[in-house]
């Protein structure tokens, strides 16, 4: 059972996934910092100095923190857009690599004749 688990855990897809999760978590922290520390203060200034995370509606003894929800929505859209741009960049890079891939050379007249001779010899046998 240990050998099977080891073979499963060391497969390329599993390692790629683990690396993707780690990089994704770090990327999420970077984008959250960008939103919280740079974008949201600018939006707050544009809205007259309002801190969106502090916006709430009192409901009896509780507060409905809709500002924190708006902050999370903005985080999500910025992260989604950033990932979209990154994937678009990677796809463009992959496309260039595919275009550079050498195509099979067209056979010369000699090669065509040799192929025909080979085929005729095979037919005789």
C-alpha atoms as a printed R data frame, in Angstrom:
    type eleno elety resid chain resno       x       y       z
1   ATOM     1    CA   UNK     A     1   0.000   0.000   0.000
2   ATOM     2    CA   UNK     A     2   2.901   2.363   0.771
3   ATOM     3    CA   UNK     A     3   4.379   1.770  -2.695
4   ATOM     4    CA   UNK     A     4   1.060   2.576  -4.343
5   ATOM     5    CA   UNK     A     5   0.715   5.768  -2.306
6   ATOM     6    CA   UNK     A     6   4.290   6.758  -3.126
7   ATOM     7    CA   UNK     A     7   3.690   6.166  -6.852
8   ATOM     8    CA   UNK     A     8   0.498   8.237  -6.658
9   ATOM     9    CA   UNK     A     9   2.077  11.103  -4.702
10  ATOM    10    CA   UNK     A    10   5.118  11.364  -6.954
11  ATOM    11    CA   UNK     A    11   3.154  11.439 -10.209
12  ATOM    12    CA   UNK     A    12   3.747  14.568 -12.238
13  ATOM    13    CA   UNK     A    13   0.147  15.741 -12.007
14  ATOM    14    CA   UNK     A    14   0.121  15.570  -8.223
15  ATOM    15    CA   UNK     A    15   3.339  17.556  -7.928
16  ATOM    16    CA   UNK     A    16   2.083  20.110 -10.453
17  ATOM    17    CA   UNK     A    17  -1.108  20.486  -8.439
18  ATOM    18    CA   UNK     A    18   0.796  20.964  -5.177
19  ATOM    19    CA   UNK     A    19   3.032  23.598  -6.739
20  ATOM    20    CA   UNK     A    20  -0.012  25.331  -8.223
21  ATOM    21    CA   UNK     A    21  -1.765  25.445  -4.849
22  ATOM    22    CA   UNK     A    22   1.299  26.914  -3.124
23  ATOM    23    CA   UNK     A    23   1.854  29.523  -5.825
24  ATOM    24    CA   UNK     A    24  -1.884  30.278  -5.896
25  ATOM    25    CA   UNK     A    25  -1.926  30.899  -2.146
26  ATOM    26    CA   UNK     A    26   1.035  33.259  -2.422
27  ATOM    27    CA   UNK     A    27  -0.563  34.998  -5.408
28  ATOM    28    CA   UNK     A    28  -3.794  35.385  -3.443
29  ATOM    29    CA   UNK     A    29  -1.921  37.108  -0.615
30  ATOM    30    CA   UNK     A    30  -0.257  39.482  -3.059
31  ATOM    31    CA   UNK     A    31  -3.560  40.395  -4.690
32  ATOM    32    CA   UNK     A    32  -5.287  40.776  -1.308
33  ATOM    33    CA   UNK     A    33  -2.555  43.163  -0.226
34  ATOM    34    CA   UNK     A    34  -2.905  45.068  -3.501
35  ATOM    35    CA   UNK     A    35  -6.643  45.402  -2.958
36  ATOM    36    CA   UNK     A    36  -6.553  46.178   0.782
37  ATOM    37    CA   UNK     A    37  -3.520  48.461   0.826
38  ATOM    38    CA   UNK     A    38  -3.673  50.256  -2.533
39  ATOM    39    CA   UNK     A    39  -6.966  49.933  -4.422
40  ATOM    40    CA   UNK     A    40  -9.477  50.157  -1.572
41  ATOM    41    CA   UNK     A    41  -7.961  53.319  -0.036
42  ATOM    42    CA   UNK     A    42  -8.156  54.952  -3.473
43  ATOM    43    CA   UNK     A    43 -11.787  53.854  -3.876
44  ATOM    44    CA   UNK     A    44 -12.475  55.109  -0.347
45  ATOM    45    CA   UNK     A    45 -11.028  58.508  -1.214
46  ATOM    46    CA   UNK     A    46 -13.138  58.635  -4.372
47  ATOM    47    CA   UNK     A    47 -16.227  57.887  -2.259
48  ATOM    48    CA   UNK     A    48 -15.446  60.694   0.180
49  ATOM    49    CA   UNK     A    49 -13.086  58.965   2.611
50  ATOM    50    CA   UNK     A    50 -15.316  55.958   3.295
51  ATOM    51    CA   UNK     A    51 -13.690  52.728   4.506
52  ATOM    52    CA   UNK     A    52 -15.778  50.041   2.797
53  ATOM    53    CA   UNK     A    53 -14.927  47.376   5.371
54  ATOM    54    CA   UNK     A    54 -16.511  49.525   8.100
55  ATOM    55    CA   UNK     A    55 -19.872  49.802   6.312
56  ATOM    56    CA   UNK     A    56 -22.607  47.978   8.175
57  ATOM    57    CA   UNK     A    57 -26.332  47.985   8.872
58  ATOM    58    CA   UNK     A    58 -27.469  47.394  12.455
59  ATOM    59    CA   UNK     A    59 -30.009  44.569  12.748
60  ATOM    60    CA   UNK     A    60 -31.105  44.383  16.342
61  ATOM    61    CA   UNK     A    61 -28.098  43.286  18.395
62  ATOM    62    CA   UNK     A    62 -26.090  42.292  15.298
63  ATOM    63    CA   UNK     A    63 -24.503  44.221  12.478
64  ATOM    64    CA   UNK     A    64 -24.818  43.272   8.819
65  ATOM    65    CA   UNK     A    65 -21.252  43.877   7.546
66  ATOM    66    CA   UNK     A    66 -21.966  44.469   3.879
67  ATOM    67    CA   UNK     A    67 -18.775  46.512   3.479
68  ATOM    68    CA   UNK     A    68 -16.608  43.465   4.218
69  ATOM    69    CA   UNK     A    69 -18.643  41.551   1.646
70  ATOM    70    CA   UNK     A    70 -18.043  44.285  -0.955
71  ATOM    71    CA   UNK     A    71 -14.323  44.134  -0.143
72  ATOM    72    CA   UNK     A    72 -14.317  40.368  -0.703
73  ATOM    73    CA   UNK     A    73 -16.188  40.764  -4.006
74  ATOM    74    CA   UNK     A    74 -13.639  43.282  -5.233
75  ATOM    75    CA   UNK     A    75 -10.834  40.904  -4.155
76  ATOM    76    CA   UNK     A    76 -12.449  38.098  -6.125
77  ATOM    77    CA   UNK     A    77 -12.860  40.100  -9.324
78  ATOM    78    CA   UNK     A    78  -9.306  41.409  -9.222
79  ATOM    79    CA   UNK     A    79  -7.901  37.915  -8.578
80  ATOM    80    CA   UNK     A    80 -10.050  36.416 -11.351
81  ATOM    81    CA   UNK     A    81  -9.002  39.142 -13.797
82  ATOM    82    CA   UNK     A    82  -5.334  38.749 -12.854
83  ATOM    83    CA   UNK     A    83  -5.485  34.992 -13.396
84  ATOM    84    CA   UNK     A    84  -7.261  35.556 -16.717
85  ATOM    85    CA   UNK     A    85  -4.474  37.882 -17.878
86  ATOM    86    CA   UNK     A    86  -1.795  35.441 -16.684
87  ATOM    87    CA   UNK     A    87  -3.400  32.484 -18.500
88  ATOM    88    CA   UNK     A    88  -3.834  34.614 -21.622
89  ATOM    89    CA   UNK     A    89  -0.117  35.486 -21.485
90  ATOM    90    CA   UNK     A    90   0.831  31.803 -21.042
91  ATOM    91    CA   UNK     A    91  -1.385  30.738 -23.940
92  ATOM    92    CA   UNK     A    92   0.215  33.352 -26.189
93  ATOM    93    CA   UNK     A    93   3.648  32.052 -25.171
94  ATOM    94    CA   UNK     A    94   2.617  28.433 -25.848
95  ATOM    95    CA   UNK     A    95   1.204  29.432 -29.226
96  ATOM    96    CA   UNK     A    96   4.541  30.972 -30.204
97  ATOM    97    CA   UNK     A    97   6.322  27.760 -29.186
98  ATOM    98    CA   UNK     A    98   3.922  25.689 -31.285
99  ATOM    99    CA   UNK     A    99   4.514  27.935 -34.275
100 ATOM   100    CA   UNK     A   100   8.259  27.445 -33.903
101 ATOM   101    CA   UNK     A   101   7.911  23.662 -33.949
102 ATOM   102    CA   UNK     A   102   9.598  22.378 -37.097
103 ATOM   103    CA   UNK     A   103   7.367  20.745 -39.636
104 ATOM   104    CA   UNK     A   104   8.282  17.515 -41.336
105 ATOM   105    CA   UNK     A   105  10.383  18.348 -44.382
106 ATOM   106    CA   UNK     A   106   8.837  17.615 -47.735
107 ATOM   107    CA   UNK     A   107  10.522  14.673 -49.434
108 ATOM   108    CA   UNK     A   108  12.866  15.371 -52.295
109 ATOM   109    CA   UNK     A   109  12.372  13.885 -55.777
110 ATOM   110    CA   UNK     A   110  15.016  11.278 -55.013
111 ATOM   111    CA   UNK     A   111  13.246  10.232 -51.829
112 ATOM   112    CA   UNK     A   112   9.933   9.954 -53.669
113 ATOM   113    CA   UNK     A   113  11.541   7.794 -56.369
114 ATOM   114    CA   UNK     A   114  13.252   5.597 -53.779
115 ATOM   115    CA   UNK     A   115   9.936   5.167 -51.952
116 ATOM   116    CA   UNK     A   116   8.225   4.129 -55.204
117 ATOM   117    CA   UNK     A   117  11.017   1.642 -55.971
118 ATOM   118    CA   UNK     A   118  10.730   0.193 -52.463
119 ATOM   119    CA   UNK     A   119   6.962  -0.179 -52.823
120 ATOM   120    CA   UNK     A   120   7.352  -1.898 -56.237
121 ATOM   121    CA   UNK     A   121   9.896  -4.339 -54.794
122 ATOM   122    CA   UNK     A   122   7.521  -5.155 -51.942
123 ATOM   123    CA   UNK     A   123   4.709  -5.848 -54.449
124 ATOM   124    CA   UNK     A   124   6.901  -8.307 -56.397
125 ATOM   125    CA   UNK     A   125   7.630 -10.315 -53.282
